[in-house]
Amino acid sequence: MSDMSLKQAKELVEQLELAELGLKSNLDGLNKANEDIQKTLKYQEMIVQIIPKMDTKLNNLKIIVGVNIGFVIGLLIGKFFL
């Protein structure tokens, strides 16, 4: 009977070692995921700061394109109708 207990104890120790390895693996995975999330949050923060600047630049670009189109139309009208 003591042999059976010793055998069971060895199996229990093996199971605990496997569980420990599994927990370490999971913890490493969680740490990696946490680092990736932190990087993603930094990129999102940069994007949130850049969006207003790009919006004003885009509005200025729209105005410039509109003025250029108006200038070209004015030239065409001046050349063909005047």
Distance bins in CASP14 RR format, pairs under 12 A and 6 or more apart:
PFRMAT RR
TARGET T0000
AUTHOR 0000-0000-0000
RMODE 2
METHOD distances of the structure
MODEL  1
1 7 0 0 0 0 0 1 0 0 0 0 0
1 8 0 0 0 0 0 1 0 0 0 0 0
2 8 0 0 0 0 0 1 0 0 0 0 0
2 9 0 0 0 0 0 1 0 0 0 0 0
3 9 0 0 0 0 0 1 0 0 0 0 0
3 10 0 0 0 0 0 1 0 0 0 0 0
4 10 0 0 0 0 0 1 0 0 0 0 0
4 11 0 0 0 0 0 1 0 0 0 0 0
5 11 0 0 0 0 0 1 0 0 0 0 0
5 12 0 0 0 0 0 1 0 0 0 0 0
6 12 0 0 0 0 0 1 0 0 0 0 0
6 13 0 0 0 0 0 1 0 0 0 0 0
7 13 0 0 0 0 0 1 0 0 0 0 0
7 14 0 0 0 0 0 1 0 0 0 0 0
8 14 0 0 0 0 0 1 0 0 0 0 0
8 15 0 0 0 0 0 1 0 0 0 0 0
9 15 0 0 0 0 0 1 0 0 0 0 0
9 16 0 0 0 0 0 1 0 0 0 0 0
10 16 0 0 0 0 0 1 0 0 0 0 0
10 17 0 0 0 0 0 1 0 0 0 0 0
11 17 0 0 0 0 0 1 0 0 0 0 0
11 18 0 0 0 0 0 1 0 0 0 0 0
12 18 0 0 0 0 0 1 0 0 0 0 0
12 19 0 0 0 0 0 1 0 0 0 0 0
13 19 0 0 0 0 0 1 0 0 0 0 0
13 20 0 0 0 0 0 1 0 0 0 0 0
14 20 0 0 0 0 0 1 0 0 0 0 0
14 21 0 0 0 0 0 1 0 0 0 0 0
15 21 0 0 0 0 0 1 0 0 0 0 0
15 22 0 0 0 0 0 1 0 0 0 0 0
16 22 0 0 0 0 0 1 0 0 0 0 0
16 23 0 0 0 0 0 1 0 0 0 0 0
17 23 0 0 0 0 0 1 0 0 0 0 0
17 24 0 0 0 0 0 1 0 0 0 0 0
18 24 0 0 0 0 0 1 0 0 0 0 0
18 25 0 0 0 0 0 1 0 0 0 0 0
19 25 0 0 0 0 0 1 0 0 0 0 0
19 26 0 0 0 0 0 1 0 0 0 0 0
20 26 0 0 0 0 0 1 0 0 0 0 0
20 27 0 0 0 0 0 1 0 0 0 0 0
21 27 0 0 0 0 0 1 0 0 0 0 0
21 28 0 0 0 0 0 1 0 0 0 0 0
22 28 0 0 0 0 1 0 0 0 0 0 0
22 29 0 0 0 0 0 1 0 0 0 0 0
22 30 0 0 0 0 0 1 0 0 0 0 0
23 29 0 0 0 0 0 1 0 0 0 0 0
23 30 0 0 0 0 0 1 0 0 0 0 0
24 30 0 0 0 0 0 1 0 0 0 0 0
24 31 0 0 0 0 0 1 0 0 0 0 0
25 31 0 0 0 0 0 1 0 0 0 0 0
25 32 0 0 0 0 0 1 0 0 0 0 0
26 32 0 0 0 0 0 1 0 0 0 0 0
26 33 0 0 0 0 0 1 0 0 0 0 0
27 33 0 0 0 0 0 1 0 0 0 0 0
27 34 0 0 0 0 0 1 0 0 0 0 0
28 34 0 0 0 0 0 1 0 0 0 0 0
28 35 0 0 0 0 0 1 0 0 0 0 0
29 35 0 0 0 0 1 0 0 0 0 0 0
29 36 0 0 0 0 1 0 0 0 0 0 0
29 37 0 0 0 0 0 1 0 0 0 0 0
30 36 0 0 0 0 0 1 0 0 0 0 0
30 37 0 0 0 0 0 1 0 0 0 0 0
31 37 0 0 0 0 0 1 0 0 0 0 0
31 38 0 0 0 0 0 1 0 0 0 0 0
32 38 0 0 0 0 0 1 0 0 0 0 0
32 39 0 0 0 0 0 1 0 0 0 0 0
33 39 0 0 0 0 0 1 0 0 0 0 0
33 40 0 0 0 0 0 1 0 0 0 0 0
34 40 0 0 0 0 0 1 0 0 0 0 0
34 41 0 0 0 0 0 1 0 0 0 0 0
35 41 0 0 0 0 0 1 0 0 0 0 0
35 42 0 0 0 0 0 1 0 0 0 0 0
36 42 0 0 0 0 0 1 0 0 0 0 0
36 43 0 0 0 0 0 1 0 0 0 0 0
37 43 0 0 0 0 0 1 0 0 0 0 0
37 44 0 0 0 0 0 1 0 0 0 0 0
38 44 0 0 0 0 0 1 0 0 0 0 0
38 45 0 0 0 0 0 1 0 0 0 0 0
39 45 0 0 0 0 0 1 0 0 0 0 0
39 46 0 0 0 0 0 1 0 0 0 0 0
40 46 0 0 0 0 0 1 0 0 0 0 0
40 47 0 0 0 0 0 1 0 0 0 0 0
41 47 0 0 0 0 0 1 0 0 0 0 0
41 48 0 0 0 0 0 1 0 0 0 0 0
42 48 0 0 0 0 0 1 0 0 0 0 0
42 49 0 0 0 0 0 1 0 0 0 0 0
43 49 0 0 0 0 0 1 0 0 0 0 0
43 50 0 0 0 0 0 1 0 0 0 0 0
44 50 0 0 0 0 0 1 0 0 0 0 0
44 51 0 0 0 0 0 1 0 0 0 0 0
45 51 0 0 0 0 0 1 0 0 0 0 0
46 53 0 0 0 0 0 1 0 0 0 0 0
46 54 0 0 0 0 0 1 0 0 0 0 0
47 53 0 0 0 0 0 1 0 0 0 0 0
47 54 0 0 0 0 1 0 0 0 0 0 0
48 54 0 0 0 0 0 1 0 0 0 0 0
48 55 0 0 0 0 0 1 0 0 0 0 0
49 55 0 0 0 0 0 1 0 0 0 0 0
50 56 0 0 0 0 0 1 0 0 0 0 0
50 57 0 0 0 0 0 1 0 0 0 0 0
50 58 0 0 0 0 0 1 0 0 0 0 0
51 57 0 0 0 0 0 1 0 0 0 0 0
51 58 0 0 0 0 0 1 0 0 0 0 0
52 58 0 0 0 0 0 1 0 0 0 0 0
52 59 0 0 0 0 0 1 0 0 0 0 0
53 59 0 0 0 0 0 1 0 0 0 0 0
53 60 0 0 0 0 0 1 0 0 0 0 0
54 60 0 0 0 0 0 1 0 0 0 0 0
54 61 0 0 0 0 0 1 0 0 0 0 0
55 61 0 0 0 0 0 1 0 0 0 0 0
55 62 0 0 0 0 0 1 0 0 0 0 0
56 62 0 0 0 0 0 1 0 0 0 0 0
56 63 0 0 0 0 0 1 0 0 0 0 0
57 63 0 0 0 0 0 1 0 0 0 0 0
57 64 0 0 0 0 0 1 0 0 0 0 0
58 64 0 0 0 0 0 1 0 0 0 0 0
58 65 0 0 0 0 0 1 0 0 0 0 0
59 65 0 0 0 0 0 1 0 0 0 0 0
59 66 0 0 0 0 0 1 0 0 0 0 0
60 66 0 0 0 0 0 1 0 0 0 0 0
60 67 0 0 0 0 0 1 0 0 0 0 0
61 67 0 0 0 0 0 1 0 0 0 0 0
61 68 0 0 0 0 0 1 0 0 0 0 0
62 68 0 0 0 0 0 1 0 0 0 0 0
62 69 0 0 0 0 0 1 0 0 0 0 0
63 69 0 0 0 0 0 1 0 0 0 0 0
63 70 0 0 0 0 0 1 0 0 0 0 0
64 70 0 0 0 0 0 1 0 0 0 0 0
64 71 0 0 0 0 0 1 0 0 0 0 0
65 71 0 0 0 0 0 1 0 0 0 0 0
65 72 0 0 0 0 0 1 0 0 0 0 0
66 72 0 0 0 0 1 0 0 0 0 0 0
66 73 0 0 0 0 1 0 0 0 0 0 0
67 73 0 0 0 0 0 1 0 0 0 0 0
67 74 0 0 0 0 0 1 0 0 0 0 0
68 74 0 0 0 0 0 1 0 0 0 0 0
68 75 0 0 0 0 0 1 0 0 0 0 0
69 75 0 0 0 0 0 1 0 0 0 0 0
69 76 0 0 0 0 0 1 0 0 0 0 0
70 76 0 0 0 0 1 0 0 0 0 0 0
70 77 0 0 0 0 1 0 0 0 0 0 0
70 78 0 0 0 0 0 1 0 0 0 0 0
71 77 0 0 0 0 0 1 0 0 0 0 0
71 78 0 0 0 0 0 1 0 0 0 0 0
72 78 0 0 0 0 0 1 0 0 0 0 0
72 79 0 0 0 0 0 1 0 0 0 0 0
73 79 0 0 0 0 0 1 0 0 0 0 0
73 80 0 0 0 0 0 1 0 0 0 0 0
73 81 0 0 0 0 0 1 0 0 0 0 0
74 80 0 0 0 0 0 1 0 0 0 0 0
74 81 0 0 0 0 1 0 0 0 0 0 0
74 82 0 0 0 0 1 0 0 0 0 0 0
75 81 0 0 0 0 0 1 0 0 0 0 0
75 82 0 0 0 0 0 1 0 0 0 0 0
76 82 0 0 0 0 0 1 0 0 0 0 0
END
